[in-house]
Amino acid sequence: MDSIEATRDYLSSTMEIYTTRATQRINQGIQKLTAISTVILPLTFITSVYGMNFENMPELPTRYGYFVVLAFLFAIGSIMLYYLHRKRML
């Protein structure tokens, strides 16, 4: 009887370890997906605003306005990626 209970406890603890490891892997995956969406969300918002066909957009009259916006998007993405990499989220 003691042997059966010891085996049951051993199997129970093994299942708990497996469940904990699986939950940990899922949490790491969700953390990476959250970090990626954190980078993409502001870039998507800015490009959607500039994708609308308004007549008085701030960069239209300037010669290099398009490239300034592209540089701004690149800077935002790079800074966010650097920050998330530094915090070990990516």
Distance bins in CASP14 RR format, pairs under 12 A and 6 or more apart:
PFRMAT RR
TARGET T0000
AUTHOR 0000-0000-0000
RMODE 2
METHOD distances of the structure
MODEL  1
1 7 0 0 0 0 0 1 0 0 0 0 0
1 8 0 0 0 0 0 1 0 0 0 0 0
2 8 0 0 0 0 0 1 0 0 0 0 0
2 9 0 0 0 0 0 1 0 0 0 0 0
3 9 0 0 0 0 0 1 0 0 0 0 0
3 10 0 0 0 0 0 1 0 0 0 0 0
4 10 0 0 0 0 0 1 0 0 0 0 0
4 11 0 0 0 0 0 1 0 0 0 0 0
5 11 0 0 0 0 0 1 0 0 0 0 0
5 12 0 0 0 0 0 1 0 0 0 0 0
6 12 0 0 0 0 0 1 0 0 0 0 0
6 13 0 0 0 0 0 1 0 0 0 0 0
7 13 0 0 0 0 0 1 0 0 0 0 0
7 14 0 0 0 0 0 1 0 0 0 0 0
8 14 0 0 0 0 0 1 0 0 0 0 0
8 15 0 0 0 0 0 1 0 0 0 0 0
9 15 0 0 0 0 0 1 0 0 0 0 0
9 16 0 0 0 0 0 1 0 0 0 0 0
10 16 0 0 0 0 0 1 0 0 0 0 0
10 17 0 0 0 0 0 1 0 0 0 0 0
11 17 0 0 0 0 0 1 0 0 0 0 0
11 18 0 0 0 0 0 1 0 0 0 0 0
12 18 0 0 0 0 0 1 0 0 0 0 0
12 19 0 0 0 0 0 1 0 0 0 0 0
13 19 0 0 0 0 0 1 0 0 0 0 0
13 20 0 0 0 0 0 1 0 0 0 0 0
14 20 0 0 0 0 0 1 0 0 0 0 0
14 21 0 0 0 0 0 1 0 0 0 0 0
15 21 0 0 0 0 0 1 0 0 0 0 0
15 22 0 0 0 0 0 1 0 0 0 0 0
16 22 0 0 0 0 0 1 0 0 0 0 0
16 23 0 0 0 0 0 1 0 0 0 0 0
17 23 0 0 0 0 0 1 0 0 0 0 0
17 24 0 0 0 0 0 1 0 0 0 0 0
18 24 0 0 0 0 0 1 0 0 0 0 0
18 25 0 0 0 0 0 1 0 0 0 0 0
19 25 0 0 0 0 0 1 0 0 0 0 0
19 26 0 0 0 0 0 1 0 0 0 0 0
20 26 0 0 0 0 0 1 0 0 0 0 0
20 27 0 0 0 0 0 1 0 0 0 0 0
21 27 0 0 0 0 0 1 0 0 0 0 0
21 28 0 0 0 0 0 1 0 0 0 0 0
22 28 0 0 0 0 0 1 0 0 0 0 0
22 29 0 0 0 0 0 1 0 0 0 0 0
23 29 0 0 0 0 0 1 0 0 0 0 0
23 30 0 0 0 0 0 1 0 0 0 0 0
24 30 0 0 0 0 0 1 0 0 0 0 0
24 31 0 0 0 0 0 1 0 0 0 0 0
25 31 0 0 0 0 0 1 0 0 0 0 0
25 32 0 0 0 0 0 1 0 0 0 0 0
26 32 0 0 0 0 0 1 0 0 0 0 0
26 33 0 0 0 0 0 1 0 0 0 0 0
27 33 0 0 0 0 0 1 0 0 0 0 0
27 34 0 0 0 0 0 1 0 0 0 0 0
27 89 0 0 0 0 0 1 0 0 0 0 0
28 34 0 0 0 0 0 1 0 0 0 0 0
28 35 0 0 0 0 0 1 0 0 0 0 0
28 88 0 0 0 0 0 1 0 0 0 0 0
28 89 0 0 0 0 1 0 0 0 0 0 0
28 90 0 0 0 0 0 1 0 0 0 0 0
29 35 0 0 0 0 1 0 0 0 0 0 0
29 36 0 0 0 0 0 1 0 0 0 0 0
29 89 0 0 0 0 0 1 0 0 0 0 0
29 90 0 0 0 0 0 1 0 0 0 0 0
30 36 0 0 0 0 0 1 0 0 0 0 0
30 37 0 0 0 0 0 1 0 0 0 0 0
30 89 0 0 0 0 0 1 0 0 0 0 0
31 37 0 0 0 0 0 1 0 0 0 0 0
31 38 0 0 0 0 0 1 0 0 0 0 0
31 84 0 0 0 0 1 0 0 0 0 0 0
31 87 0 0 0 0 0 1 0 0 0 0 0
31 88 0 0 0 0 1 0 0 0 0 0 0
31 89 1 0 1 0 0 0 0 0 0 0 0
31 90 0 0 0 0 1 0 0 0 0 0 0
32 38 0 0 0 0 0 1 0 0 0 0 0
32 39 0 0 0 0 0 1 0 0 0 0 0
32 84 0 0 0 0 1 0 0 0 0 0 0
32 85 0 0 0 0 0 1 0 0 0 0 0
32 88 0 0 0 0 0 1 0 0 0 0 0
32 89 1 0 0 1 0 0 0 0 0 0 0
32 90 1 0 0 1 0 0 0 0 0 0 0
33 39 0 0 0 0 0 1 0 0 0 0 0
33 40 0 0 0 0 0 1 0 0 0 0 0
33 89 0 0 0 0 0 1 0 0 0 0 0
33 90 0 0 0 0 0 1 0 0 0 0 0
34 40 0 0 0 0 0 1 0 0 0 0 0
34 41 0 0 0 0 0 1 0 0 0 0 0
34 84 0 0 0 0 1 0 0 0 0 0 0
34 87 0 0 0 0 0 1 0 0 0 0 0
34 89 1 0 0 1 0 0 0 0 0 0 0
34 90 0 0 0 0 0 1 0 0 0 0 0
35 41 0 0 0 0 0 1 0 0 0 0 0
35 77 0 0 0 0 0 1 0 0 0 0 0
35 80 0 0 0 0 1 0 0 0 0 0 0
35 81 0 0 0 0 1 0 0 0 0 0 0
35 82 0 0 0 0 0 1 0 0 0 0 0
35 83 0 0 0 0 1 0 0 0 0 0 0
35 84 1 0 1 0 0 0 0 0 0 0 0
35 85 0 0 0 0 1 0 0 0 0 0 0
35 86 0 0 0 0 0 1 0 0 0 0 0
35 87 0 0 0 0 1 0 0 0 0 0 0
35 88 0 0 0 0 1 0 0 0 0 0 0
35 89 1 0 1 0 0 0 0 0 0 0 0
35 90 1 0 1 0 0 0 0 0 0 0 0
36 43 0 0 0 0 0 1 0 0 0 0 0
36 44 0 0 0 0 0 1 0 0 0 0 0
36 77 0 0 0 0 0 1 0 0 0 0 0
36 80 0 0 0 0 0 1 0 0 0 0 0
36 81 0 0 0 0 1 0 0 0 0 0 0
36 84 0 0 0 0 1 0 0 0 0 0 0
36 85 0 0 0 0 0 1 0 0 0 0 0
36 89 0 0 0 0 1 0 0 0 0 0 0
36 90 1 0 0 1 0 0 0 0 0 0 0
37 43 0 0 0 0 0 1 0 0 0 0 0
37 44 0 0 0 0 1 0 0 0 0 0 0
37 80 0 0 0 0 0 1 0 0 0 0 0
37 84 0 0 0 0 0 1 0 0 0 0 0
37 89 0 0 0 0 0 1 0 0 0 0 0
37 90 0 0 0 0 0 1 0 0 0 0 0
38 44 0 0 0 0 0 1 0 0 0 0 0
38 76 0 0 0 0 0 1 0 0 0 0 0
38 77 0 0 0 0 0 1 0 0 0 0 0
38 79 0 0 0 0 0 1 0 0 0 0 0
38 80 1 0 0 1 0 0 0 0 0 0 0
38 81 0 0 0 0 1 0 0 0 0 0 0
38 83 0 0 0 0 1 0 0 0 0 0 0
38 84 1 0 0 1 0 0 0 0 0 0 0
38 87 0 0 0 0 0 1 0 0 0 0 0
38 89 0 0 0 0 1 0 0 0 0 0 0
38 90 0 0 0 0 0 1 0 0 0 0 0
39 45 0 0 0 0 0 1 0 0 0 0 0
39 73 0 0 0 0 0 1 0 0 0 0 0
39 74 0 0 0 0 0 1 0 0 0 0 0
39 76 0 0 0 0 1 0 0 0 0 0 0
39 77 1 0 1 0 0 0 0 0 0 0 0
39 78 0 0 0 0 1 0 0 0 0 0 0
39 79 0 0 0 0 1 0 0 0 0 0 0
39 80 1 0 1 0 0 0 0 0 0 0 0
39 81 1 0 0 1 0 0 0 0 0 0 0
39 82 0 0 0 0 0 1 0 0 0 0 0
39 83 0 0 0 0 1 0 0 0 0 0 0
39 84 1 0 0 1 0 0 0 0 0 0 0
39 85 0 0 0 0 0 1 0 0 0 0 0
39 89 0 0 0 0 0 1 0 0 0 0 0
39 90 0 0 0 0 1 0 0 0 0 0 0
40 46 0 0 0 0 0 1 0 0 0 0 0
40 47 0 0 0 0 0 1 0 0 0 0 0
40 48 0 0 0 0 0 1 0 0 0 0 0
40 73 0 0 0 0 0 1 0 0 0 0 0
40 76 0 0 0 0 0 1 0 0 0 0 0
40 77 0 0 0 0 1 0 0 0 0 0 0
40 80 0 0 0 0 1 0 0 0 0 0 0
40 81 0 0 0 0 0 1 0 0 0 0 0
40 84 0 0 0 0 0 1 0 0 0 0 0
41 47 0 0 0 0 0 1 0 0 0 0 0
41 48 0 0 0 0 0 1 0 0 0 0 0
41 76 0 0 0 0 0 1 0 0 0 0 0
41 77 0 0 0 0 0 1 0 0 0 0 0
41 80 0 0 0 0 1 0 0 0 0 0 0
42 48 0 0 0 0 0 1 0 0 0 0 0
42 49 0 0 0 0 0 1 0 0 0 0 0
42 72 0 0 0 0 0 1 0 0 0 0 0
42 73 0 0 0 0 1 0 0 0 0 0 0
42 75 0 0 0 0 0 1 0 0 0 0 0
42 76 1 0 0 1 0 0 0 0 0 0 0
42 77 1 0 0 1 0 0 0 0 0 0 0
42 79 0 0 0 0 0 1 0 0 0 0 0
42 80 1 0 0 1 0 0 0 0 0 0 0
43 49 0 0 0 0 0 1 0 0 0 0 0
43 50 0 0 0 0 0 1 0 0 0 0 0
43 69 0 0 0 0 0 1 0 0 0 0 0
43 70 0 0 0 0 0 1 0 0 0 0 0
43 72 0 0 0 0 1 0 0 0 0 0 0
43 73 1 0 1 0 0 0 0 0 0 0 0
43 74 0 0 0 0 1 0 0 0 0 0 0
43 75 0 0 0 0 0 1 0 0 0 0 0
43 76 1 0 0 1 0 0 0 0 0 0 0
43 77 1 0 0 1 0 0 0 0 0 0 0
43 78 0 0 0 0 0 1 0 0 0 0 0
43 79 0 0 0 0 0 1 0 0 0 0 0
43 80 0 0 0 0 1 0 0 0 0 0 0
43 81 0 0 0 0 0 1 0 0 0 0 0
44 50 0 0 0 0 0 1 0 0 0 0 0
44 51 0 0 0 0 0 1 0 0 0 0 0
44 73 0 0 0 0 0 1 0 0 0 0 0
44 76 0 0 0 0 0 1 0 0 0 0 0
44 77 0 0 0 0 0 1 0 0 0 0 0
45 51 0 0 0 0 0 1 0 0 0 0 0
45 52 0 0 0 0 0 1 0 0 0 0 0
45 73 0 0 0 0 0 1 0 0 0 0 0
45 76 0 0 0 0 0 1 0 0 0 0 0
46 52 0 0 0 0 0 1 0 0 0 0 0
46 59 0 0 0 0 0 1 0 0 0 0 0
46 69 1 0 0 1 0 0 0 0 0 0 0
46 70 0 0 0 0 0 1 0 0 0 0 0
46 72 1 0 0 1 0 0 0 0 0 0 0
46 73 1 0 0 1 0 0 0 0 0 0 0
46 74 0 0 0 0 0 1 0 0 0 0 0
46 75 0 0 0 0 0 1 0 0 0 0 0
46 76 1 0 0 1 0 0 0 0 0 0 0
46 77 0 0 0 0 0 1 0 0 0 0 0
47 66 0 0 0 0 0 1 0 0 0 0 0
47 69 0 0 0 0 1 0 0 0 0 0 0
47 70 0 0 0 0 1 0 0 0 0 0 0
47 72 0 0 0 0 0 1 0 0 0 0 0
47 73 1 0 0 1 0 0 0 0 0 0 0
47 74 0 0 0 0 0 1 0 0 0 0 0
47 76 0 0 0 0 0 1 0 0 0 0 0
47 77 0 0 0 0 0 1 0 0 0 0 0
48 73 0 0 0 0 0 1 0 0 0 0 0
49 57 0 0 0 0 1 0 0 0 0 0 0
49 58 0 0 0 0 0 1 0 0 0 0 0
49 59 0 0 0 0 0 1 0 0 0 0 0
49 69 0 0 0 0 0 1 0 0 0 0 0
49 73 0 0 0 0 0 1 0 0 0 0 0
50 57 1 0 0 1 0 0 0 0 0 0 0
50 58 0 0 0 0 1 0 0 0 0 0 0
50 59 1 0 0 1 0 0 0 0 0 0 0
50 60 0 0 0 0 0 1 0 0 0 0 0
50 65 0 0 0 0 0 1 0 0 0 0 0
50 66 0 0 0 0 1 0 0 0 0 0 0
50 68 0 0 0 0 0 1 0 0 0 0 0
50 69 1 0 0 1 0 0 0 0 0 0 0
50 70 0 0 0 0 1 0 0 0 0 0 0
50 72 0 0 0 0 0 1 0 0 0 0 0
50 73 0 0 0 0 1 0 0 0 0 0 0
51 57 0 0 0 0 1 0 0 0 0 0 0
51 59 0 0 0 0 0 1 0 0 0 0 0
51 60 0 0 0 0 0 1 0 0 0 0 0
51 66 0 0 0 0 0 1 0 0 0 0 0
51 69 0 0 0 0 0 1 0 0 0 0 0
53 60 0 0 0 0 0 1 0 0 0 0 0
54 60 0 0 0 0 1 0 0 0 0 0 0
55 61 0 0 0 0 0 1 0 0 0 0 0
57 65 0 0 0 0 1 0 0 0 0 0 0
57 66 0 0 0 0 0 1 0 0 0 0 0
57 68 0 0 0 0 0 1 0 0 0 0 0
57 69 0 0 0 0 1 0 0 0 0 0 0
58 65 0 0 0 0 1 0 0 0 0 0 0
58 66 0 0 0 0 0 1 0 0 0 0 0
58 68 0 0 0 0 1 0 0 0 0 0 0
58 69 0 0 0 0 1 0 0 0 0 0 0
58 72 0 0 0 0 0 1 0 0 0 0 0
59 65 1 1 0 0 0 0 0 0 0 0 0
59 66 1 0 0 1 0 0 0 0 0 0 0
59 67 0 0 0 0 1 0 0 0 0 0 0
59 68 1 0 0 1 0 0 0 0 0 0 0
59 69 1 0 1 0 0 0 0 0 0 0 0
59 70 0 0 0 0 0 1 0 0 0 0 0
59 71 0 0 0 0 0 1 0 0 0 0 0
59 72 0 0 0 0 1 0 0 0 0 0 0
60 66 0 0 0 0 1 0 0 0 0 0 0
60 68 0 0 0 0 0 1 0 0 0 0 0
60 69 0 0 0 0 0 1 0 0 0 0 0
62 68 1 0 0 1 0 0 0 0 0 0 0
62 69 0 0 0 0 0 1 0 0 0 0 0
64 70 0 0 0 0 1 0 0 0 0 0 0
64 71 0 0 0 0 1 0 0 0 0 0 0
64 72 0 0 0 0 0 1 0 0 0 0 0
65 71 0 0 0 0 1 0 0 0 0 0 0
65 72 0 0 0 0 1 0 0 0 0 0 0
66 72 0 0 0 0 0 1 0 0 0 0 0
66 73 0 0 0 0 0 1 0 0 0 0 0
67 73 0 0 0 0 0 1 0 0 0 0 0
67 74 0 0 0 0 0 1 0 0 0 0 0
68 74 0 0 0 0 0 1 0 0 0 0 0
68 75 0 0 0 0 0 1 0 0 0 0 0
69 75 0 0 0 0 0 1 0 0 0 0 0
69 76 0 0 0 0 0 1 0 0 0 0 0
70 76 0 0 0 0 0 1 0 0 0 0 0
70 77 0 0 0 0 0 1 0 0 0 0 0
71 77 0 0 0 0 0 1 0 0 0 0 0
71 78 0 0 0 0 0 1 0 0 0 0 0
72 78 0 0 0 0 0 1 0 0 0 0 0
72 79 0 0 0 0 0 1 0 0 0 0 0
73 79 0 0 0 0 0 1 0 0 0 0 0
73 80 0 0 0 0 0 1 0 0 0 0 0
74 80 0 0 0 0 0 1 0 0 0 0 0
74 81 0 0 0 0 0 1 0 0 0 0 0
75 81 0 0 0 0 0 1 0 0 0 0 0
75 82 0 0 0 0 0 1 0 0 0 0 0
76 82 0 0 0 0 0 1 0 0 0 0 0
76 83 0 0 0 0 0 1 0 0 0 0 0
77 83 0 0 0 0 1 0 0 0 0 0 0
77 84 0 0 0 0 1 0 0 0 0 0 0
77 85 0 0 0 0 0 1 0 0 0 0 0
78 84 0 0 0 0 0 1 0 0 0 0 0
78 85 0 0 0 0 0 1 0 0 0 0 0
79 85 0 0 0 0 0 1 0 0 0 0 0
79 86 0 0 0 0 0 1 0 0 0 0 0
80 86 0 0 0 0 0 1 0 0 0 0 0
80 87 0 0 0 0 0 1 0 0 0 0 0
80 89 0 0 0 0 0 1 0 0 0 0 0
80 90 0 0 0 0 1 0 0 0 0 0 0
81 87 0 0 0 0 0 1 0 0 0 0 0
81 89 0 0 0 0 1 0 0 0 0 0 0
81 90 1 0 0 1 0 0 0 0 0 0 0
82 89 0 0 0 0 0 1 0 0 0 0 0
82 90 0 0 0 0 1 0 0 0 0 0 0
83 89 0 0 0 0 1 0 0 0 0 0 0
83 90 0 0 0 0 1 0 0 0 0 0 0
84 90 1 0 1 0 0 0 0 0 0 0 0
END
